Amino acid sequence: MLGRMRVMVGVAVSLSVALVGCGPEKEKEWTGAEPSKGSAAEAARFAPLVRLAKGESLLPMDATRFIGRSALRFDHEGFCRDEGPVADPIDPRRLGSKDNSYQHAEVQPGKSSSKPVSCPGHGDKWHTSTEADGGFYLDPPKEVRKGEGTDAPVYWEYHNHKTDPKRAAYVYWFFYAYNNLTPGNRHEGDWERVAVQLRDGKPEAVTFAKHGKDTCGVKWSELDPQDGHPTVYSARGSHGSYPTDKNQWVNGTLDRPSKGGAEWRTWEHARPVNREPWWGYAGWWGSQQHVSGFNGPMGPRPGRLLSGVFTNDSCGPADKPPTDPPKDQPTDQPTDQPTEQPTDQAAPRTKEGAIRRYEEYLHAVGREDIKTVCEVAGPAAKQAEDQGFGPCTSTFLVTFQMISPTQKKALQTATVDAQKVVVRSPAKIDIPADAVKASVTFSENEIGTSTLEYMKDDWYITD
């Protein structure tokens, strides 16, 4: 199975690179907010119902209260932390004020600095908190990360189509205090957005931004609007917005929206973003680590242009609200927790113990139980990672997508024929593909021969 995983992941990566490189890039249409237009009543009428993921612990938050809990600092471009906060506490009105904004001298390497002495000094040019890329960022304490709850506001702005006067859109901004998409994307401050496209004042589609990637749209009728409000699914931890509760790939990491979480009725607290006291602030909403994926983002501000609000690109055929799978079918969503009961006792160092462990692994693959799969196959998965195939939690999810529902169902109850197991030593055995007994036949090319070794009081797949 692990050998096949390496092959399949390599094919998938190669294919994705080839597809990305094909064809000319579409020209993006950029539009900006028009604060003098739009209606509060209309914005509330089309505001989405956001379904937070089950178990979500990083909740929506009022952006003004986030500012009130933060200090304002100036980024020294990765050289060192500022000598002290620019403001603590922060006056939100000064943050976005044209006439009385916060100021800080630019960083100038080579000039001495009194505290600490290792930091670069400052030049003669001054930057303001309303200046795009001016260097300011909000620095919240860790206890703010949990957010507040579904009474938090949603912020809206109105966009006109550049060439078609019949088309307009409401962009809805959602704010969370922390983004935790692991691995590779964790930062303070998290702005997400969707847009409701209108034609002649009637909703026709919803635009999804997909963590800043190319936008896509879903027809209004396919989103099953509830009392006129489209349903948007928020991924756990990252808060990426999607039209369904299906898992999504983002930068090689799995984004996991789901059913069963709290409902955020955004129309009950919809606010025009240009009326917020901090409107005009152009800095970052979180600390800057100078590592891609770990920097606080910029939020809505005057003059900010958004691409693809009026996209005609479909999010794809899977964007209709999914139905729950029959109880005898494997779910498409991997679970975070292993379903086998753990034990504190050492597993038997016998052929039977190895077979039992391998059957546990096969059943987990059938259920898409990523945690159990990566625990049993840890040593072999580490070898694959060292060869450049990424961590187990990412590579095996590619494998899951390449196994048919029929095969997954068969693996959930698969057993191993003990007579076909090869014992190489008391602590090492091989289980060939033809030893796997299931309702469908698996070939050597499909799951291969797995080697299990006894280590740390249990059996693990090592090749």
Secondary structure by P-SEA (a helix, b strand, c coil): caaaaaaaaaaaaaaaaaaaacccccbbbbbbbbcccccaaaaaaacccccccccccbbbbcaaaaaaabbbbbbccccccccccccccccccccccccccbbbbcccccccccccccbbbbccccccccccccbbbbbbcccccccccccbbbbbbcccccccccbbbbbbbbbbcbbbccccccccbbbbbbbbbbcccccccccccccccbbbbbccccccccccbbbbbbccccccccccccccccccbbbbbbccccccccccccccccccccccccccccccccccccbbbbccccccccccccccccccccccccccccccccccccccccccccccccccccaaaaaaaaaaaaaaaaacaaaaaaaaaaaaaaaaaaacccccccaaaaaaaaccaaaaaaaccccccccccccccccbbbbcccccccccccccccccbbbbbbccccccccc
